[in-house]
Amino acid sequence: MPNKDQEVLVKVEGLSKKFCKDLKTSLWYGVQDLLSNLKGNRAERELREKEFWAVKDISFELRRGECLGLIGHNGAGKSTLLKILNGLLNPDAGKVTIKGRVGALIELGAGFNPILTGRENIYNNGAILGFSRKEINEKLDEIIDFAEIREFIDMPVQNYSSGMKVRLGFAVAAQMEPDVLIIDEVLAVGDMGFKLKCFKTIDEILPRTAIVFVSHSMPQVSRLCNQVILMEQGKSSFQGNDIARAIDLYYNRFLNNSSQEIFSDGTFRLEKVELMGATGYEGKVPVLHWNDNLNLFFKFKVKNVKEVPRFVISIFDKEQRPIAVFEKNDKNAGLEIKDGNLEFFVNHPNLQLTKGLYSLHVLLLKMNSSGPILRMNDVLSFQIIHKEDVWPPLLLKTNYQNYSIKNLTQ
Ligand SMILES: Nc1ncnc2c1ncn2[C@@H]1O[C@H](COP(=O)(O)OP(=O)(O)OP(=O)(O)O)[C@@H](O)[C@H]1O
């Protein structure tokens, strides 16, 4: 819930920005807009041929201590919105009001002059943020130490690796403690150690700062943000503080209902796979409740082979990480190929996967030699429902018992 006691640091009202898909036309529109501005007319609000809205009608308020996550697929308009907030782009409509100093980490190396050294760039950026030379001198060591690039601080930034640029950028943006901090996906470039350090720093400064955070990493969004805007073709398709709901919607957008054959020697073909006893459907995706039994039915068409293969059936989560694998069938599992068909069930009692979307990948190996026969990804997707939204893949059924005197004497 928004903390109404805190002051609003960022207010965005009906923000829109359009771009043109074609450079020549864009230049021509630019000239037209310039002339019409000189005559005192506002820039065109309607789309002209080849134009599109990169950001359309976005509004939000952000208070000190709040972190807004901007999520959405590539090209949804997130970076464009950040650039407008940071004053790098002018909107075609709407208004941005920001109170206080803005620190931004937008494009890799943006805000740095490549021919100046790291040290000179710290002074430049500090000055842009509104700090005096004396204030920057006081922070200089902290910034260099945080970025862990003391050895290279007098080297031109153009010779820095991408990780070094991000280290310096984040160190300046965060150590100067701006009132508003804008962070684009760039943090993804840093190594694990630096990322952890950045998140620790964000946690530390958040109570005094308003943060706008763009990321494709949903664990990071859920860890940091207390409001989210899910962007789709420039518009907000979801906005609010139900982060779990926003993340579900984001993942559903990437839902791929078609299975993918990676390898086949032509002997086995998957004809059917079904989740038995689903409690419902979300779109076409079968739904189970946490702790339900998982019952899968498989049917393969078999050509010129009599030997039952070994099955490796894995569960992948929405980030495409393998999180579980079923025990392989052994020779004596009793499976049989009959009339060119191999049909069987796979059962697992009390599936304790956490809320969310999962998919099955299947690998068939020769029983004796383990040579590959068939490999298929995403043969089935299913959704687990639970009231609790937790990030680890397993929520284990647990009993808590009071530690009583009776237990002591037992
Ligand atoms: N200067 C520009 N001129 C024309 N089109 C642009 C310009 N900058 C961005 N666009 C277009 O605007 C749309 C939104 O781009 P933007 O970079 O904001 O997306 P994004 O959500 O940040 O994507 P990503 O996740 O890939 O970083 C895209 O279609 C992009 O091609």
The ligand as a Tripos MOL2 file, in Angstrom:
@<TRIPOS>MOLECULE
LIG
   31    33     1     0     0
SMALL
NO_CHARGES

@<TRIPOS>ATOM
      1 N1         14.8320    6.8610  -31.2730 N.pl3     1 LIG1
      2 C1         13.9420    6.0080  -31.7080 C.ar      1 LIG1
      3 N2         13.4080    6.1360  -32.9500 N.ar      1 LIG1
      4 C2         12.4660    5.2660  -33.3780 C.ar      1 LIG1
      5 N3         11.9780    4.2460  -32.6530 N.ar      1 LIG1
      6 C3         12.4800    4.0780  -31.4090 C.ar      1 LIG1
      7 C4         13.4790    4.9460  -30.8700 C.ar      1 LIG1
      8 N4         13.7770    4.5170  -29.6140 N.ar      1 LIG1
      9 C5         12.9870    3.4430  -29.3850 C.ar      1 LIG1
     10 N5         12.2090    3.1890  -30.4580 N.ar      1 LIG1
     11 C6         11.1800    2.1360  -30.5780 C.3       1 LIG1
     12 O1         10.2630    2.3080  -29.5090 O.3       1 LIG1
     13 C7          9.7850    1.0470  -29.0550 C.3       1 LIG1
     14 C8         10.0210    0.9480  -27.5610 C.3       1 LIG1
     15 O2         11.4310    0.8270  -27.3470 O.3       1 LIG1
     16 P1         12.0450    0.7400  -25.8770 P.3       1 LIG1
     17 O3         13.5350    0.7590  -26.0130 O.co2     1 LIG1
     18 O4         11.4190    1.7740  -25.0270 O.co2     1 LIG1
     19 O5         11.5320   -0.6970  -25.4240 O.3       1 LIG1
     20 P2         11.8870   -1.5240  -24.0950 P.3       1 LIG1
     21 O6         10.5860   -1.9040  -23.4620 O.co2     1 LIG1
     22 O7         12.8530   -0.7680  -23.2440 O.co2     1 LIG1
     23 O8         12.5830   -2.8050  -24.7270 O.3       1 LIG1
     24 P3         13.7770   -3.7600  -24.1740 P.3       1 LIG1
     25 O9         13.1500   -4.7070  -23.1720 O.co2     1 LIG1
     26 O10        14.1840   -4.4730  -25.4080 O.co2     1 LIG1
     27 O11        14.8430   -2.8930  -23.5960 O.co2     1 LIG1
     28 C9         10.5220   -0.0010  -29.8790 C.3       1 LIG1
     29 O12         9.6810   -0.3930  -30.9410 O.3       1 LIG1
     30 C10        11.7430    0.7330  -30.4100 C.3       1 LIG1
     31 O13        12.1360    0.2320  -31.6720 O.3       1 LIG1
@<TRIPOS>BOND
     1     1     2 1
     2     2     3 ar
     3     2     7 ar
     4     3     4 ar
     5     4     5 ar
     6     5     6 ar
     7     6     7 ar
     8     6    10 ar
     9     7     8 ar
    10     8     9 ar
    11     9    10 ar
    12    10    11 1
    13    11    12 1
    14    11    30 1
    15    12    13 1
    16    13    14 1
    17    13    28 1
    18    14    15 1
    19    15    16 1
    20    16    17 2
    21    16    18 1
    22    16    19 1
    23    19    20 1
    24    20    21 2
    25    20    22 1
    26    20    23 1
    27    23    24 1
    28    24    25 2
    29    24    26 1
    30    24    27 1
    31    28    29 1
    32    28    30 1
    33    30    31 1
@<TRIPOS>SUBSTRUCTURE
     1 LIG1         1 GROUP 0 **** ****
